Amino acid sequence: MLEYICTIESFTHAIIHSLFMLINIHTHDPEKQDNQQIIYNLIIPQTDEDLESFPNESTPNTWLSAGIHPWYINENNQKNQLEKLAKLAKYQDIKLIGECGLDRLKGSPLPLQEEVFIKQIRIAEEVKKPLIIHCVKCFNELISIKKIVRPKVPMILHGFNNNFHIAQAILERGFYVSLGTALLNENSNAAHLLPKIPLDKLFLETDDKETPIIEIYEKASFLLKIPIDKLIDTIFANYLEICS
Ligand SMILES: [Zn+2]
């Protein structure tokens, strides 16, 4: 009986995999799995020496994001970091700009993070590509920056696991939200929030975790009480909507 159930289950998985493409909007792992489309993140390095050889890994046919992470801004070399990003941003494989953003707990002083973030928003605007954003305890600053800079490109907040009050504030201002492994814990903010996020504003990701993206889709489908194929389809459509 157990074997029978397993067979049905693998069969269902096979059908799911054959029809739909799972978008993993933000990962630091270049390994692709079947029927998955990852957006592999490249962090712009800090020194001239590293910038010169960057990117040094070959990632053919991989969709990428590239940005200056707020933890890795080089105060004395940000101009060269930004120049490198501006060049890469034009490449066809670069689908998103980031992760970039603001972090109150780590990285360079906040005013410098804000300055470099705004410059990356301008690069994204120039190439008309969406931004993937890292934000830790800086939501007021993020909202103010969006209000002042008024970017037309979509902005996705990645690894979102904050309270409803913050979620409401950012959704009202048109941000997209990407949820990750926090969803696997049903007591997390992300799990509580998920049913309140409009489906057309939702993405899923693994970030720096080894959890297979299918597990995050399965959990989200369970929490949302919608079939997994519908969820996969919707998120793929969200991707096409902002990245094509
Ligand atoms: Zn990340």
py3Dmol code that shows the C-alpha trace and the ligand (Angstrom):
import py3Dmol

protein = """\
ATOM      1  CA  MET A   1       0.000   0.000   0.000  1.00  0.00           C
ATOM      2  CA  LEU A   2       2.779   2.357   1.014  1.00  0.00           C
ATOM      3  CA  GLU A   3       4.592   1.617  -2.221  1.00  0.00           C
ATOM      4  CA  TYR A   4       1.390   2.363  -4.147  1.00  0.00           C
ATOM      5  CA  ILE A   5       0.997   5.730  -2.411  1.00  0.00           C
ATOM      6  CA  CYS A   6       4.633   6.571  -3.110  1.00  0.00           C
ATOM      7  CA  THR A   7       4.163   5.722  -6.763  1.00  0.00           C
ATOM      8  CA  ILE A   8       1.101   7.953  -7.003  1.00  0.00           C
ATOM      9  CA  GLU A   9       3.066  10.683  -5.261  1.00  0.00           C
ATOM     10  CA  SER A  10       6.041  10.418  -7.601  1.00  0.00           C
ATOM     11  CA  PHE A  11       3.649  10.326 -10.524  1.00  0.00           C
ATOM     12  CA  THR A  12       2.016  13.549  -9.310  1.00  0.00           C
ATOM     13  CA  HIS A  13       5.452  15.111  -8.926  1.00  0.00           C
ATOM     14  CA  ALA A  14       6.391  13.978 -12.412  1.00  0.00           C
ATOM     15  CA  ILE A  15       3.273  15.635 -13.832  1.00  0.00           C
ATOM     16  CA  ILE A  16       3.915  18.814 -11.877  1.00  0.00           C
ATOM     17  CA  HIS A  17       7.504  18.873 -13.052  1.00  0.00           C
ATOM     18  CA  SER A  18       6.670  18.208 -16.649  1.00  0.00           C
ATOM     19  CA  LEU A  19       4.130  20.997 -17.010  1.00  0.00           C
ATOM     20  CA  PHE A  20       5.411  23.875 -14.965  1.00  0.00           C
ATOM     21  CA  MET A  21       8.616  25.683 -14.290  1.00  0.00           C
ATOM     22  CA  LEU A  22       9.469  26.444 -10.679  1.00  0.00           C
ATOM     23  CA  ILE A  23      10.899  29.909 -10.293  1.00  0.00           C
ATOM     24  CA  ASN A  24      13.430  30.312  -7.483  1.00  0.00           C
ATOM     25  CA  ILE A  25      13.737  34.085  -7.509  1.00  0.00           C
ATOM     26  CA  HIS A  26      16.801  34.326  -5.274  1.00  0.00           C
ATOM     27  CA  THR A  27      19.508  31.764  -4.610  1.00  0.00           C
ATOM     28  CA  HIS A  28      23.223  31.719  -3.900  1.00  0.00           C
ATOM     29  CA  ASP A  29      23.511  28.146  -5.169  1.00  0.00           C
ATOM     30  CA  PRO A  30      24.286  27.842  -8.912  1.00  0.00           C
ATOM     31  CA  GLU A  31      23.140  24.177  -9.047  1.00  0.00           C
ATOM     32  CA  LYS A  32      20.019  23.854 -11.149  1.00  0.00           C
ATOM     33  CA  GLN A  33      17.536  21.015 -10.777  1.00  0.00           C
ATOM     34  CA  ASP A  34      15.164  19.719 -13.442  1.00  0.00           C
ATOM     35  CA  ASN A  35      12.274  21.990 -14.363  1.00  0.00           C
ATOM     36  CA  GLN A  36      13.511  24.710 -12.106  1.00  0.00           C
ATOM     37  CA  GLN A  37      14.472  28.173 -13.131  1.00  0.00           C
ATOM     38  CA  ILE A  38      16.823  29.752 -10.633  1.00  0.00           C
ATOM     39  CA  ILE A  39      17.915  33.350 -10.514  1.00  0.00           C
ATOM     40  CA  TYR A  40      21.442  32.899  -9.201  1.00  0.00           C
ATOM     41  CA  ASN A  41      22.753  35.874  -7.277  1.00  0.00           C
ATOM     42  CA  LEU A  42      26.138  37.450  -7.967  1.00  0.00           C
ATOM     43  CA  ILE A  43      27.527  39.715  -5.247  1.00  0.00           C
ATOM     44  CA  ILE A  44      29.719  42.466  -6.687  1.00  0.00           C
ATOM     45  CA  PRO A  45      33.122  42.119  -4.963  1.00  0.00           C
ATOM     46  CA  GLN A  46      34.870  44.864  -3.020  1.00  0.00           C
ATOM     47  CA  THR A  47      38.436  45.139  -4.301  1.00  0.00           C
ATOM     48  CA  ASP A  48      39.753  46.201  -7.714  1.00  0.00           C
ATOM     49  CA  GLU A  49      41.605  42.918  -8.002  1.00  0.00           C
ATOM     50  CA  ASP A  50      38.414  40.898  -7.511  1.00  0.00           C
ATOM     51  CA  LEU A  51      36.368  43.278  -9.649  1.00  0.00           C
ATOM     52  CA  GLU A  52      38.708  42.780 -12.561  1.00  0.00           C
ATOM     53  CA  SER A  53      38.216  39.014 -12.770  1.00  0.00           C
ATOM     54  CA  PHE A  54      34.517  39.154 -11.876  1.00  0.00           C
ATOM     55  CA  PRO A  55      32.417  37.188 -12.656  1.00  0.00           C
ATOM     56  CA  ASN A  56      34.962  34.387 -12.821  1.00  0.00           C
ATOM     57  CA  GLU A  57      32.617  31.407 -12.643  1.00  0.00           C
ATOM     58  CA  SER A  58      31.009  30.287 -15.843  1.00  0.00           C
ATOM     59  CA  THR A  59      27.279  29.957 -15.496  1.00  0.00           C
ATOM     60  CA  PRO A  60      26.009  29.381 -19.050  1.00  0.00           C
ATOM     61  CA  ASN A  61      22.249  29.537 -19.548  1.00  0.00           C
ATOM     62  CA  THR A  62      21.708  30.678 -16.002  1.00  0.00           C
ATOM     63  CA  TRP A  63      19.512  33.605 -15.157  1.00  0.00           C
ATOM     64  CA  LEU A  64      21.293  35.942 -12.806  1.00  0.00           C
ATOM     65  CA  SER A  65      20.893  38.857 -10.464  1.00  0.00           C
ATOM     66  CA  ALA A  66      23.815  41.130  -9.634  1.00  0.00           C
ATOM     67  CA  GLY A  67      24.176  43.832  -7.053  1.00  0.00           C
ATOM     68  CA  ILE A  68      26.228  45.446  -4.307  1.00  0.00           C
ATOM     69  CA  HIS A  69      25.077  43.840  -1.077  1.00  0.00           C
ATOM     70  CA  PRO A  70      24.880  46.320   1.831  1.00  0.00           C
ATOM     71  CA  TRP A  71      27.309  44.118   3.799  1.00  0.00           C
ATOM     72  CA  TYR A  72      29.944  44.369   1.069  1.00  0.00           C
ATOM     73  CA  ILE A  73      30.146  48.038   0.132  1.00  0.00           C
ATOM     74  CA  ASN A  74      33.741  49.185  -0.017  1.00  0.00           C
ATOM     75  CA  GLU A  75      33.738  52.746   1.297  1.00  0.00           C
ATOM     76  CA  ASN A  76      36.870  53.548  -0.718  1.00  0.00           C
ATOM     77  CA  ASN A  77      35.946  51.677  -3.862  1.00  0.00           C
ATOM     78  CA  GLN A  78      32.176  52.034  -4.268  1.00  0.00           C
ATOM     79  CA  LYS A  79      32.636  54.000  -7.501  1.00  0.00           C
ATOM     80  CA  ASN A  80      34.362  51.026  -9.160  1.00  0.00           C
ATOM     81  CA  GLN A  81      31.824  48.599  -7.687  1.00  0.00           C
ATOM     82  CA  LEU A  82      29.007  50.706  -9.184  1.00  0.00           C
ATOM     83  CA  GLU A  83      30.781  50.951 -12.545  1.00  0.00           C
ATOM     84  CA  LYS A  84      31.128  47.166 -12.662  1.00  0.00           C
ATOM     85  CA  LEU A  85      27.460  46.740 -11.843  1.00  0.00           C
ATOM     86  CA  ALA A  86      26.395  49.288 -14.466  1.00  0.00           C
ATOM     87  CA  LYS A  87      28.331  47.288 -17.067  1.00  0.00           C
ATOM     88  CA  LEU A  88      26.954  43.887 -16.003  1.00  0.00           C
ATOM     89  CA  ALA A  89      23.414  45.227 -15.691  1.00  0.00           C
ATOM     90  CA  LYS A  90      23.178  45.466 -19.479  1.00  0.00           C
ATOM     91  CA  TYR A  91      23.888  41.748 -20.013  1.00  0.00           C
ATOM     92  CA  GLN A  92      20.929  39.737 -21.141  1.00  0.00           C
ATOM     93  CA  ASP A  93      21.449  37.008 -18.513  1.00  0.00           C
ATOM     94  CA  ILE A  94      21.172  39.564 -15.707  1.00  0.00           C
ATOM     95  CA  LYS A  95      17.454  39.560 -15.007  1.00  0.00           C
ATOM     96  CA  LEU A  96      17.359  41.455 -11.702  1.00  0.00           C
ATOM     97  CA  ILE A  97      19.487  44.122 -10.017  1.00  0.00           C
ATOM     98  CA  GLY A  98      20.426  43.238  -6.425  1.00  0.00           C
ATOM     99  CA  GLU A  99      20.433  41.989  -3.901  1.00  0.00           C
ATOM    100  CA  CYS A 100      20.937  45.505  -2.730  1.00  0.00           C
ATOM    101  CA  GLY A 101      19.381  47.501   0.048  1.00  0.00           C
ATOM    102  CA  LEU A 102      19.696  48.461   3.675  1.00  0.00           C
ATOM    103  CA  ASP A 103      20.746  46.663   6.858  1.00  0.00           C
ATOM    104  CA  ARG A 104      20.684  48.361  10.235  1.00  0.00           C
ATOM    105  CA  LEU A 105      22.506  45.469  11.917  1.00  0.00           C
ATOM    106  CA  LYS A 106      25.438  44.809   9.600  1.00  0.00           C
ATOM    107  CA  GLY A 107      27.593  46.460   6.938  1.00  0.00           C
ATOM    108  CA  SER A 108      28.682  50.031   6.325  1.00  0.00           C
ATOM    109  CA  PRO A 109      27.103  53.122   7.974  1.00  0.00           C
ATOM    110  CA  LEU A 110      23.474  53.583   6.956  1.00  0.00           C
ATOM    111  CA  PRO A 111      23.945  56.886   5.039  1.00  0.00           C
ATOM    112  CA  LEU A 112      26.493  55.169   2.770  1.00  0.00           C
ATOM    113  CA  GLN A 113      24.208  52.146   2.335  1.00  0.00           C
ATOM    114  CA  GLU A 114      21.400  54.534   1.325  1.00  0.00           C
ATOM    115  CA  GLU A 115      23.606  56.350  -1.168  1.00  0.00           C
ATOM    116  CA  VAL A 116      24.800  53.121  -2.819  1.00  0.00           C
ATOM    117  CA  PHE A 117      21.269  51.700  -2.805  1.00  0.00           C
ATOM    118  CA  ILE A 118      19.857  54.785  -4.558  1.00  0.00           C
ATOM    119  CA  LYS A 119      22.602  54.564  -7.183  1.00  0.00           C
ATOM    120  CA  GLN A 120      21.695  50.906  -7.801  1.00  0.00           C
ATOM    121  CA  ILE A 121      18.030  51.888  -8.184  1.00  0.00           C
ATOM    122  CA  ARG A 122      19.131  54.346 -10.873  1.00  0.00           C
ATOM    123  CA  ILE A 123      21.113  51.609 -12.660  1.00  0.00           C
ATOM    124  CA  ALA A 124      18.036  49.340 -12.547  1.00  0.00           C
ATOM    125  CA  GLU A 125      15.919  52.161 -13.963  1.00  0.00           C
ATOM    126  CA  GLU A 126      18.373  52.696 -16.776  1.00  0.00           C
ATOM    127  CA  VAL A 127      18.289  49.061 -17.871  1.00  0.00           C
ATOM    128  CA  LYS A 128      14.601  48.655 -16.931  1.00  0.00           C
ATOM    129  CA  LYS A 129      15.181  45.595 -14.749  1.00  0.00           C
ATOM    130  CA  PRO A 130      13.486  44.865 -11.399  1.00  0.00           C
ATOM    131  CA  LEU A 131      15.304  45.158  -8.076  1.00  0.00           C
ATOM    132  CA  ILE A 132      15.733  42.391  -5.535  1.00  0.00           C
ATOM    133  CA  ILE A 133      16.049  43.981  -2.123  1.00  0.00           C
ATOM    134  CA  HIS A 134      17.635  43.059   1.191  1.00  0.00           C
ATOM    135  CA  CYS A 135      16.099  45.035   4.056  1.00  0.00           C
ATOM    136  CA  VAL A 136      16.789  44.529   7.754  1.00  0.00           C
ATOM    137  CA  LYS A 137      15.100  46.892  10.221  1.00  0.00           C
ATOM    138  CA  CYS A 138      15.105  49.763   7.698  1.00  0.00           C
ATOM    139  CA  PHE A 139      11.570  49.681   6.318  1.00  0.00           C
ATOM    140  CA  ASN A 140      10.852  53.370   7.013  1.00  0.00           C
ATOM    141  CA  GLU A 141      14.023  54.334   5.148  1.00  0.00           C
ATOM    142  CA  LEU A 142      13.155  51.964   2.288  1.00  0.00           C
ATOM    143  CA  ILE A 143       9.665  53.430   1.937  1.00  0.00           C
ATOM    144  CA  SER A 144      11.050  57.004   2.032  1.00  0.00           C
ATOM    145  CA  ILE A 145      13.613  56.179  -0.652  1.00  0.00           C
ATOM    146  CA  LYS A 146      10.904  54.698  -2.889  1.00  0.00           C
ATOM    147  CA  LYS A 147       8.784  57.801  -2.349  1.00  0.00           C
ATOM    148  CA  ILE A 148      11.633  60.158  -3.250  1.00  0.00           C
ATOM    149  CA  VAL A 149      13.266  58.218  -6.113  1.00  0.00           C
ATOM    150  CA  ARG A 150       9.942  56.926  -7.547  1.00  0.00           C
ATOM    151  CA  PRO A 151      11.428  54.042  -9.550  1.00  0.00           C
ATOM    152  CA  LYS A 152       9.231  52.609 -12.272  1.00  0.00           C
ATOM    153  CA  VAL A 153      10.898  49.182 -12.089  1.00  0.00           C
ATOM    154  CA  PRO A 154       9.300  46.603  -9.752  1.00  0.00           C
ATOM    155  CA  MET A 155      10.915  46.113  -6.333  1.00  0.00           C
ATOM    156  CA  ILE A 156      10.946  42.670  -4.704  1.00  0.00           C
ATOM    157  CA  LEU A 157      11.654  42.366  -0.989  1.00  0.00           C
ATOM    158  CA  HIS A 158      13.461  39.082  -0.601  1.00  0.00           C
ATOM    159  CA  GLY A 159      13.509  36.748   2.414  1.00  0.00           C
ATOM    160  CA  PHE A 160      10.535  38.565   3.910  1.00  0.00           C
ATOM    161  CA  ASN A 161       9.687  37.402   7.435  1.00  0.00           C
ATOM    162  CA  ASN A 162       8.328  40.493   9.136  1.00  0.00           C
ATOM    163  CA  ASN A 163       5.082  41.333  10.884  1.00  0.00           C
ATOM    164  CA  PHE A 164       1.732  42.132   9.316  1.00  0.00           C
ATOM    165  CA  HIS A 165       2.046  45.858   9.991  1.00  0.00           C
ATOM    166  CA  ILE A 166       5.263  46.070   7.919  1.00  0.00           C
ATOM    167  CA  ALA A 167       3.847  43.752   5.235  1.00  0.00           C
ATOM    168  CA  GLN A 168       0.775  45.931   4.865  1.00  0.00           C
ATOM    169  CA  ALA A 169       2.899  49.097   4.576  1.00  0.00           C
ATOM    170  CA  ILE A 170       5.096  47.667   1.850  1.00  0.00           C
ATOM    171  CA  LEU A 171       2.303  45.951  -0.106  1.00  0.00           C
ATOM    172  CA  GLU A 172       0.320  49.201  -0.125  1.00  0.00           C
ATOM    173  CA  ARG A 173       3.341  50.831  -1.737  1.00  0.00           C
ATOM    174  CA  GLY A 174       3.510  48.305  -4.541  1.00  0.00           C
ATOM    175  CA  PHE A 175       6.430  46.124  -3.453  1.00  0.00           C
ATOM    176  CA  TYR A 176       6.529  42.431  -4.366  1.00  0.00           C
ATOM    177  CA  VAL A 177       7.383  39.969  -1.585  1.00  0.00           C
ATOM    178  CA  SER A 178       9.540  36.863  -1.773  1.00  0.00           C
ATOM    179  CA  LEU A 179       9.296  34.264   0.999  1.00  0.00           C
ATOM    180  CA  GLY A 180      11.829  31.561   1.786  1.00  0.00           C
ATOM    181  CA  THR A 181      12.464  28.739   4.232  1.00  0.00           C
ATOM    182  CA  ALA A 182      10.797  30.679   7.081  1.00  0.00           C
ATOM    183  CA  LEU A 183       7.537  29.343   5.587  1.00  0.00           C
ATOM    184  CA  LEU A 184       8.487  25.834   6.696  1.00  0.00           C
ATOM    185  CA  ASN A 185       7.930  26.955  10.297  1.00  0.00           C
ATOM    186  CA  GLU A 186       4.192  27.437  10.675  1.00  0.00           C
ATOM    187  CA  ASN A 187       4.707  29.831  13.598  1.00  0.00           C
ATOM    188  CA  SER A 188       6.831  32.219  11.527  1.00  0.00           C
ATOM    189  CA  ASN A 189       5.672  35.661  10.409  1.00  0.00           C
ATOM    190  CA  ALA A 190       6.062  34.478   6.811  1.00  0.00           C
ATOM    191  CA  ALA A 191       3.661  31.528   7.333  1.00  0.00           C
ATOM    192  CA  HIS A 192       1.069  33.749   9.063  1.00  0.00           C
ATOM    193  CA  LEU A 193       1.359  36.419   6.377  1.00  0.00           C
ATOM    194  CA  LEU A 194       1.252  34.227   3.301  1.00  0.00           C
ATOM    195  CA  PRO A 195      -2.559  34.023   2.943  1.00  0.00           C
ATOM    196  CA  LYS A 196      -2.745  37.833   3.165  1.00  0.00           C
ATOM    197  CA  ILE A 197      -0.266  38.476   0.346  1.00  0.00           C
ATOM    198  CA  PRO A 198      -1.965  38.978  -3.053  1.00  0.00           C
ATOM    199  CA  LEU A 199      -0.880  36.064  -5.254  1.00  0.00           C
ATOM    200  CA  ASP A 200       0.190  38.426  -8.018  1.00  0.00           C
ATOM    201  CA  LYS A 201       2.752  39.991  -5.642  1.00  0.00           C
ATOM    202  CA  LEU A 202       4.312  36.733  -4.467  1.00  0.00           C
ATOM    203  CA  PHE A 203       7.638  34.989  -5.147  1.00  0.00           C
ATOM    204  CA  LEU A 204       9.411  32.075  -3.453  1.00  0.00           C
ATOM    205  CA  GLU A 205      13.142  31.521  -2.927  1.00  0.00           C
ATOM    206  CA  THR A 206      15.775  29.424  -1.193  1.00  0.00           C
ATOM    207  CA  ASP A 207      18.359  32.229  -0.647  1.00  0.00           C
ATOM    208  CA  ASP A 208      21.434  30.670   1.022  1.00  0.00           C
ATOM    209  CA  LYS A 209      19.639  27.529   2.257  1.00  0.00           C
ATOM    210  CA  GLU A 210      19.995  24.017   0.859  1.00  0.00           C
ATOM    211  CA  THR A 211      16.263  23.238   1.087  1.00  0.00           C
ATOM    212  CA  PRO A 212      14.909  22.222  -2.342  1.00  0.00           C
ATOM    213  CA  ILE A 213      12.621  24.940  -3.727  1.00  0.00           C
ATOM    214  CA  ILE A 214       9.864  22.336  -4.324  1.00  0.00           C
ATOM    215  CA  GLU A 215       9.523  21.955  -0.524  1.00  0.00           C
ATOM    216  CA  ILE A 216       8.843  25.666  -0.183  1.00  0.00           C
ATOM    217  CA  TYR A 217       6.250  25.514  -2.984  1.00  0.00           C
ATOM    218  CA  GLU A 218       4.613  22.477  -1.355  1.00  0.00           C
ATOM    219  CA  LYS A 219       4.394  24.213   2.010  1.00  0.00           C
ATOM    220  CA  ALA A 220       3.054  27.426   0.460  1.00  0.00           C
ATOM    221  CA  SER A 221       0.440  25.455  -1.487  1.00  0.00           C
ATOM    222  CA  PHE A 222      -0.645  23.738   1.762  1.00  0.00           C
ATOM    223  CA  LEU A 223      -0.833  27.008   3.712  1.00  0.00           C
ATOM    224  CA  LEU A 224      -2.702  28.782   0.905  1.00  0.00           C
ATOM    225  CA  LYS A 225      -4.991  25.797   0.318  1.00  0.00           C
ATOM    226  CA  ILE A 226      -4.477  26.043  -3.446  1.00  0.00           C
ATOM    227  CA  PRO A 227      -3.186  23.336  -5.814  1.00  0.00           C
ATOM    228  CA  ILE A 228       0.568  23.410  -6.267  1.00  0.00           C
ATOM    229  CA  ASP A 229       0.291  23.562 -10.070  1.00  0.00           C
ATOM    230  CA  LYS A 230      -1.756  26.762  -9.767  1.00  0.00           C
ATOM    231  CA  LEU A 231       0.846  28.248  -7.435  1.00  0.00           C
ATOM    232  CA  ILE A 232       3.754  27.329  -9.724  1.00  0.00           C
ATOM    233  CA  ASP A 233       1.888  28.741 -12.690  1.00  0.00           C
ATOM    234  CA  THR A 234       0.998  31.979 -10.897  1.00  0.00           C
ATOM    235  CA  ILE A 235       4.549  32.656  -9.734  1.00  0.00           C
ATOM    236  CA  PHE A 236       5.912  31.896 -13.191  1.00  0.00           C
ATOM    237  CA  ALA A 237       3.386  34.373 -14.604  1.00  0.00           C
ATOM    238  CA  ASN A 238       4.499  36.952 -11.995  1.00  0.00           C
ATOM    239  CA  TYR A 239       8.061  36.481 -13.181  1.00  0.00           C
ATOM    240  CA  LEU A 240       7.130  36.917 -16.844  1.00  0.00           C
ATOM    241  CA  GLU A 241       5.097  39.979 -15.961  1.00  0.00           C
ATOM    242  CA  ILE A 242       8.048  41.839 -14.413  1.00  0.00           C
ATOM    243  CA  CYS A 243      11.045  40.380 -16.248  1.00  0.00           C
ATOM    244  CA  SER A 244       9.999  40.302 -19.869  1.00  0.00           C
TER     245      SER A 244
END
"""
ligand_1 = """\
1
ZN
Zn 20.626 36.398 -0.490
"""
view = py3Dmol.view(width=600, height=400)
view.addModel(protein, "pdb")
view.setStyle({"model": 0}, {"cartoon": {"style": "trace"}})
view.addModel(ligand_1, "xyz")
view.setStyle({"model": 1}, {"stick": {}})
view.zoomTo()
view.show()
